[in-house]
Each structure stands twice: as structure tokens, then as C-alpha cells.
Amino acid sequence: MSGTHRAAPAILDCYAGKVHTFFHVDMDAFFVSVEELYDPSLVGRPVVVGGRADERGVVAAASYAARKFGVHSALPLRTAYQLCPQAIFVDGHPERYREYSHKIHEVLQGFSPLVEMASIDEAYLDMTGTERLYGPPLKAAHLLHERMKAATGLNCSIGIGASRLVAKISSDQAKPNGVLWIVAGGEAAFLAPLDVRKVPGVGKVMEKNLHAVGIRKVGELARLDEAFLEQRFGKWGLALAGKSRGLDAGGWFDGEMGADEGPKSISHEHTFDEDTADLERIESTLARLSEMVGRRLREHKLKARTLQLKLRYTDFTTITRARSVPRATDLDTEIFAGVRQLFEHNWKAGATVRLLGVQAAGWAEGGGQMDLLGEAQHEKWQRTLAAADRMRDKFGESAVSLASSLRGKFKERTHENPASLPGKKPS
């Protein structure tokens, strides 16, 4: 299954004297580290951020001390407690994390005008041509390391490479609190011994598929013929061929740095701590989810023509139902009206609900026809919600809410792509 490959662009650039230099800056245990700034007694102890040990939620972050027990992000909180009952469970403070993300962004912008926030706690910097300002890449990275610590009190790990993909993988290998530079031309030797799961975009399913054909290390993947990979895995197979050689390929890495194609859909969902058939609470939760979706739509300057409801019952039976709206919208009230109608038409009266979700998709520039009375109401809500967004920007996401959503209020989930991220619209 071996074969020859086209020369890697990064290597061609190297020969032509056009080596790019990318940094990937990844904050170490970001959510936990911010909590430690506010409560130094947490330092060095097993800490789990995301909720209480008896809740249905998942781990947003775990300290390195907790990770030694097998606790990791996306693990159910109850499982985390079973693995590490001595851990300190913290609800999390999204407002604090957003504040520190802005501080991080300010430091990064002081180093390069080409900064792309990949999430709340990681970013790519194009450092090509900055040697006159900061010296060689390794020296620049150490300087950035020091400035980040001085400005935020937080540690970070920095990966350096001739592609964003190599920079990202090397920052992971540098953790915690380290710097790793993979010099152009050394990508293959660096990647070869790593598990295929280290390649961004290779999840559990793809890892299993690669194991099925005897591929466990990146070097083994790199030796496969592109035609075989394409035949086996389609376009993703070609992306894997490129990634295995250190190239920016597939998904996030296909576009130019800083290019923002925007999300294909925007959604929020909520799992109840206890299943409920309380119609008032259910509708209030739908109103709250509609608010969150509407807020994201307006941040992206998008209007949706399609609304979707996700409904999961106690027995885990899950249905999704969608509808087109006559006028593209980004207004909480109109989104809520649409999903409430979907709920009313599909809920089994009296059945207990475990999870609700609201999704918007099908972007459109303008709206459809509306009568004069409807238009006046629409414009009124546009002004009202614009003012509400300004208050949320200043005082936090929970500062303003629809009256209909008050009973459905729930704790904002701590995750990597919340609203109001600096330099990056959430997806």
C-alpha cells in the first residue's frame, strides 16, 4: 500500500526560501487556571470544572492532578466523580473566562497583526517575517511566554511550525508550559512516531477505521498511497494524506488563516437535571434556548430561514423537527414562536422530557413579506434586542432575558466557543 507522494508545499517553500512561521498558542488547563487565580487554594489539587458531581452535565476542564485519575473534558460529571471522588467540582464562571480570553487576545495582537482565535483559549499567529522584531522563532516564543504570564498570570504552551497543523500538534506535545519548534523539513520525523489520534480531526471513529487497516502511527499513515486513502475514506482520506506529512489540509486547515466562512448552523441545547413534563418549564426553557440562538445569529449578522427543534424523552427516544419561516429572522421572539409551534405539534402530552435543543440554519440576506403591523413589531424587537445585546456585552450574558424565559433559566454551559469571543465569532 506504499507509494510516492507529491512534494509537500512546506518543503517546496523551504527550498524557495519562503518558509512560513506559525505559532499555536494553547493556554494550559485554561478554565481551571482561571479558577485558581480567584481561589489559590485550588492550586495543585484535583479540580473539575463544569458542574456538581451529581449533575448530568459533562466535564468542561480538569486540572492536571485530576487528569492523572482519567478525568478529561467531555466526560460525564458523575463518571468523573467515580474516577476521582476527592476532586473539587466547580460550576465554572463563563464571564471570567471571556474576560481572560480578551486579555489573551490583547497580548497576542501585540505580537502579530495576524491572529486567529481558534477557541476561547487557543490561537494561531502568523509570525512570518517578524525576526527583525523578536529574533528567531524560539526566542520570540519565549518572549511571548513571558508576556502572557505577566499580563494574565496564566501559563501557555506554544508550538511552532511551517504549517498551522504542525504548530498545533507541537503545542500539544509541549504541554504543560513549554515551547516546541519543529524546524521546516523535520515534519515527517516529528510526526512519524505519534499516535494517529494526535492528528487534528481524527476522532474515535476514524481512529478505529485506521486501526482496522493496521494504521496506528502517523508514520504508517504517511506511507499509504493517496489513491488508497481516497478510495477508502473519500476526500477525508486525501486530507489525512496531507496531514500525515505536516500539511494544512482538511476542515479548519483548508482555508487561509483568518478566513471566516461562518457556521453552517447555530444551535443550543439543554439537558434537565431531572426529566420534566411541566409544560410551563419546558416552554420557558425553549424561550431561553431561543434567546441564546438569536444572540449568536446577531453576532454573526445572520438571519435564519430554517428552525429546528430537538426533543429527547426519558427513554432517550429523540426526534428532530424543522420548519421554514416565512421571513428570515435573528429575533429571539420569532425563533421562540417557531420552535414552540414545532414542540406543540410533536410533544406527546404528559411525556417527560430529558433534553431540548433549538437550531437555526439556512442563511438569508433579507426577509420576506410582512404586513405593516407585523413590520412595526419586527422593527421594535430589533431595537429592543440590539439594546439587550449591548447590555450583555457590558454586564454578561445573563444580564437581560425575555420574561418568558425566566423560569427556564439554567446555568450557562462552560465550553470553548461561548458568545462574545475576541477576534473570533462563535460557531
C-alpha positions in Angstrom: 0.0 0.0 0.0 3.0 2.3 -0.2 3.5 4.8 -3.0 5.1 8.0 -4.0 3.8 11.4 -3.0 3.8 14.9 -4.5 6.3 17.2 -2.8 4.9 18.9 0.2 4.3 22.6 -0.3 6.0 23.4 3.0 9.2 21.7 1.7 8.9 23.5 -1.6 8.6 26.8 0.2 11.7 25.9 2.2 13.7 25.3 -0.9 12.5 28.6 -2.4 13.4 30.5 0.8 9.7 31.1 1.7 9.3 29.3 5.0 6.2 30.3 6.9 6.3 30.5 10.6 3.1 29.8 12.6 2.7 29.8 16.3 -0.1 27.8 18.0 -0.7 29.2 21.5 -2.7 27.0 23.8 -3.5 28.0 27.4 -2.7 25.3 29.9 -5.9 23.9 31.6 -7.4 27.3 31.0 -10.7 27.1 32.9 -9.0 25.5 35.9 -6.1 28.0 35.8 -8.5 31.0 35.8 -10.4 29.5 38.8 -7.0 29.1 40.6 -6.4 32.8 40.2 -9.6 33.5 42.1 -9.0 30.7 44.6 -5.3 29.9 45.1 -6.3 27.0 47.5 -7.2 25.0 44.3 -3.6 25.1 43.0 -2.1 21.6 42.7 -5.3 19.9 43.7 -7.6 17.7 41.5 -10.2 20.2 40.1 -13.1 19.5 37.8 -14.9 22.5 36.1 -18.4 22.0 34.6 -20.8 21.4 37.5 -21.5 19.4 40.6 -20.6 15.8 40.9 -24.2 14.6 40.9 -25.3 16.6 37.8 -26.0 15.2 34.4 -23.5 17.5 32.7 -20.1 16.9 31.4 -16.6 18.0 32.4 -15.5 21.2 30.8 -11.9 21.0 32.1 -9.9 19.1 34.6 -6.7 20.1 36.3 -3.5 18.0 35.6 -3.9 16.5 39.1 -7.4 15.2 38.2 -6.3 14.0 34.7 -4.0 11.5 36.4 -7.1 9.7 37.5 -8.5 9.5 34.0 -10.7 12.6 34.2 -10.9 14.6 31.0 -13.2 17.1 29.1 -16.5 15.8 27.8 -16.5 13.0 30.5 -19.9 12.8 32.4 -19.6 14.6 35.7 -20.9 11.5 37.5 -18.2 9.3 35.9 -15.6 11.9 36.9 -16.7 11.6 40.5 -16.4 7.8 40.4 -12.9 8.1 39.0 -11.8 10.8 41.4 -14.2 11.3 44.3 -11.6 13.5 46.1 -11.8 16.1 43.3 -13.2 19.6 43.8 -16.1 20.2 41.5 -16.6 23.8 40.3 -19.6 25.1 38.4 -17.4 27.4 36.3 -17.6 31.1 35.6 -18.0 31.8 31.8 -17.8 35.6 32.3 -14.4 35.2 33.9 -13.2 33.0 31.1 -14.4 35.5 28.4 -12.6 38.3 30.3 -9.3 36.4 30.3 -9.8 35.4 26.7 -9.9 39.1 25.8 -6.7 39.7 27.8 -5.0 36.8 25.9 -6.1 38.3 22.6 -4.6 41.6 23.5 -1.2 40.0 24.3 -1.3 38.1 21.0 -2.2 41.1 18.9 0.8 42.9 20.4 3.0 40.2 18.7 1.3 39.9 15.3 -1.5 41.5 13.4 -2.4 38.1 12.0 -4.1 36.4 15.0 -6.8 33.8 14.6 -8.6 32.7 17.8 -9.5 29.0 17.3 -11.4 28.9 20.6 -11.6 30.7 23.9 -8.1 29.5 25.0 -6.1 28.9 21.8 -5.0 30.9 18.8 -2.8 30.8 15.7 -0.3 33.6 14.9 1.4 34.1 11.6 4.9 35.1 12.7 6.4 35.0 9.2 8.8 37.9 8.7 8.9 39.1 12.4 12.5 38.1 13.0 13.7 41.7 13.0 11.3 42.5 15.8 11.6 39.4 18.0 14.6 37.4 16.7 14.3 33.8 15.7 11.1 31.8 16.4 12.3 30.2 19.6 13.4 33.5 21.1 10.1 35.1 20.1 8.1 32.2 21.6 9.9 32.6 24.9 9.2 36.3 24.9 5.6 35.7 24.2 5.5 33.1 27.0 6.9 35.7 29.5 4.5 38.5 28.3 1.5 36.2 28.6 2.4 35.2 32.2 3.0 38.8 33.1 -0.3 40.1 31.6 -2.6 37.3 32.6 -1.0 35.3 35.3 -1.6 32.2 33.2 0.7 29.7 31.6 0.6 28.7 28.0 2.2 26.2 25.6 3.5 27.3 22.2 4.0 25.1 19.2 6.0 26.5 16.2 5.9 25.1 12.7 5.8 25.9 9.0 2.1 24.9 8.9 -0.7 25.5 11.4 -1.2 21.8 11.7 2.3 21.1 12.8 2.2 24.1 15.2 -1.0 22.8 16.8 0.4 19.3 17.2 3.7 20.6 18.6 2.0 22.8 21.2 0.2 19.7 22.5 3.5 17.9 22.7 4.9 20.9 24.6 2.3 20.8 27.4 2.4 21.9 30.0 4.0 25.4 30.0 6.5 24.6 27.2 7.7 25.6 23.8 8.4 23.3 20.9 9.7 24.3 17.4 9.6 21.9 14.5 12.1 23.3 12.0 10.9 23.2 8.4 11.8 19.9 6.8 11.6 18.0 10.1 7.9 17.5 10.0 7.9 13.8 8.9 10.4 12.8 11.6 8.4 14.6 14.3 5.0 13.2 13.3 6.0 9.6 12.4 6.1 8.1 16.0 2.9 9.8 17.1 -0.4 8.0 17.5 -2.8 8.8 14.7 -5.2 10.3 17.3 -2.8 13.2 17.7 -3.8 14.4 14.2 -6.4 17.1 14.4 -9.7 15.8 13.1 -9.0 12.2 13.8 -11.7 11.2 16.4 -12.6 7.8 17.9 -14.4 6.6 14.7 -11.6 7.5 12.3 -9.1 6.1 14.8 -11.0 2.8 14.8 -11.2 2.8 11.0 -7.4 3.4 10.7 -6.7 0.7 13.2 -8.8 -1.7 11.1 -6.3 -1.3 8.3 -3.3 -1.6 10.6 -2.5 2.1 10.9 -1.7 3.2 14.5 1.2 5.7 14.0 1.3 8.8 11.8 4.4 7.4 10.0 2.4 4.4 9.0 -0.3 6.6 7.6 2.2 8.7 5.7 3.4 5.6 3.9 0.0 4.8 2.5 -0.8 5.7 -1.1 -3.1 8.7 -1.6 -5.3 6.7 -4.1 -5.8 4.0 -1.4 -6.8 6.6 1.2 -9.1 8.4 -1.2 -10.8 5.1 -2.1 -11.1 4.1 1.5 -12.1 7.4 3.1 -13.1 9.8 0.3 -12.0 13.4 0.4 -11.1 13.0 4.1 -8.6 10.3 3.0 -6.8 12.9 0.9 -6.8 15.3 3.8 -5.3 12.6 6.0 -2.5 12.0 3.4 -1.6 15.7 3.6 -1.8 16.0 7.4 0.4 12.9 7.9 3.1 14.9 6.1 2.6 18.0 8.1 0.5 20.0 5.6 -2.5 22.2 6.3 -5.3 20.1 4.9 -8.9 19.3 5.7 -11.5 21.1 7.7 -10.1 24.1 9.7 -6.8 23.9 7.8 -8.3 24.1 4.2 -8.8 27.9 4.3 -6.4 30.8 4.6 -5.5 31.9 8.1 -8.1 34.4 9.2 -10.7 33.4 6.6 -14.1 33.1 8.4 -16.6 31.2 6.4 -19.0 31.3 9.3 -21.1 28.5 10.8 -23.5 26.3 8.7 -25.9 26.2 11.7 -26.2 27.7 15.2 -27.7 25.6 18.0 -28.0 25.3 21.7 -29.4 22.5 23.8 -30.1 21.8 27.5 -30.3 18.6 29.5 -32.6 18.9 32.5 -31.2 17.8 35.8 -34.5 15.9 36.4 -36.8 14.9 33.5 -39.9 17.0 33.4 -43.4 17.1 31.9 -44.1 20.6 33.3 -45.3 22.4 30.2 -44.5 25.9 31.6 -41.0 24.9 32.4 -40.5 23.3 29.0 -41.7 26.3 27.1 -39.6 28.6 29.3 -36.5 26.6 28.5 -37.3 26.7 24.8 -37.6 30.5 25.2 -34.1 30.6 26.9 -32.6 28.5 24.1 -34.2 30.7 21.5 -32.5 33.7 23.2 -29.1 32.1 23.0 -29.5 31.1 19.4 -30.8 34.6 18.5 -27.8 36.2 20.2 -25.4 34.1 18.2 -27.2 34.9 15.0 -26.9 38.6 15.6 -23.2 38.3 16.5 -22.7 36.6 13.1 -25.0 39.1 11.3 -27.0 36.1 10.0 -30.7 35.6 9.6 -32.2 32.0 9.5 -34.9 30.6 7.3 -35.0 27.2 8.9 -35.7 26.5 12.6 -35.3 23.0 14.2 -36.4 21.5 17.4 -34.6 18.7 19.1 -36.7 16.7 21.7 -35.4 13.8 23.8 -37.6 11.8 26.1 -36.7 10.0 29.3 -36.3 6.7 27.4 -33.7 8.5 25.1 -36.1 8.5 22.1 -35.0 11.6 20.2 -36.9 13.4 17.5 -35.8 16.4 15.4 -38.4 18.5 13.5 -37.7 21.5 11.3 -39.8 24.2 9.6 -39.1 27.1 7.3 -40.2 30.5 8.4 -41.8 33.0 6.0 -39.3 35.7 6.9 -35.6 35.1 7.7 -35.0 36.1 11.3 -32.5 36.7 14.0 -35.0 37.7 16.7 -35.4 35.7 19.9 -39.2 36.1 19.9 -39.7 34.9 16.3 -37.4 31.9 16.9 -39.3 31.0 20.0 -42.6 31.3 18.3 -41.4 28.9 15.6 -39.9 26.2 17.8 -42.8 26.4 20.3 -45.1 25.6 17.4 -42.9 22.6 16.5 -43.0 21.5 20.1 -46.8 21.7 20.3 -47.2 19.7 17.2 -44.8 16.9 18.2 -44.8 16.6 22.0 -46.6 13.6 23.5 -48.7 15.3 26.1 -47.6 14.3 29.6 -44.4 12.6 28.4 -41.3 13.5 30.4 -38.6 15.4 28.6 -34.9 14.9 29.2 -33.4 17.3 26.6 -34.4 20.2 24.4 -32.5 21.8 21.6 -33.0 24.7 19.2 -31.2 25.1 15.9 -31.2 27.8 13.2 -29.9 27.4 9.7 -30.5 28.3 6.1 -28.9 31.8 6.0 -30.6 34.6 4.0 -29.7 38.2 3.4 -33.2 39.7 3.8 -36.7 38.9 5.0 -39.9 38.0 3.2 -43.2 39.9 3.0 -44.8 41.2 6.2 -47.8 43.3 6.8 -47.4 46.9 8.2 -48.4 45.9 11.7 -46.0 42.9 11.7 -43.2 45.1 10.3 -43.6 47.6 13.0 -43.5 44.9 15.7 -40.4 43.3 14.0 -38.5 46.6 14.0 -39.5 47.2 17.6 -38.0 43.9 18.6 -34.9 44.6 16.6 -34.2 47.8 18.5 -35.0 46.1 21.8 -32.8 43.2 21.3 -29.9 45.3 20.0 -30.1 47.2 23.3 -30.2 43.9 25.2 -27.1 42.7 23.4 -25.2 45.9 24.3 -26.1 45.3 28.0 -25.0 41.6 27.7 -21.7 42.7 26.2 -21.2 45.0 29.2 -22.7 43.1 32.1 -22.7 39.4 30.9 -25.0 37.0 29.1 -27.5 36.7 31.9 -28.0 40.5 32.3 -31.2 40.6 30.2 -33.7 38.0 29.3 -37.2 37.6 27.9 -39.9 37.3 30.6 -41.0 34.1 29.0 -37.6 32.5 29.6 -37.1 33.4 33.3 -38.4 30.1 34.7 -36.3 28.2 32.2 -33.1 29.9 33.2 -30.2 27.5 33.5 -26.5 27.8 34.2 -24.6 28.8 31.1 -22.5 25.8 30.0 -18.8 26.3 30.2 -17.4 25.5 26.8 -14.7 26.5 24.2 -16.9 28.7 22.0 -19.2 30.9 24.0 -20.7 34.1 22.8 -18.6 37.3 22.7 -15.2 35.8 21.9 -12.4 38.3 21.0 -11.3 38.2 17.4 -13.5 35.1 16.5 -17.2 34.7 16.0 -18.5 31.6 17.8 -19.8 28.6 16.0 
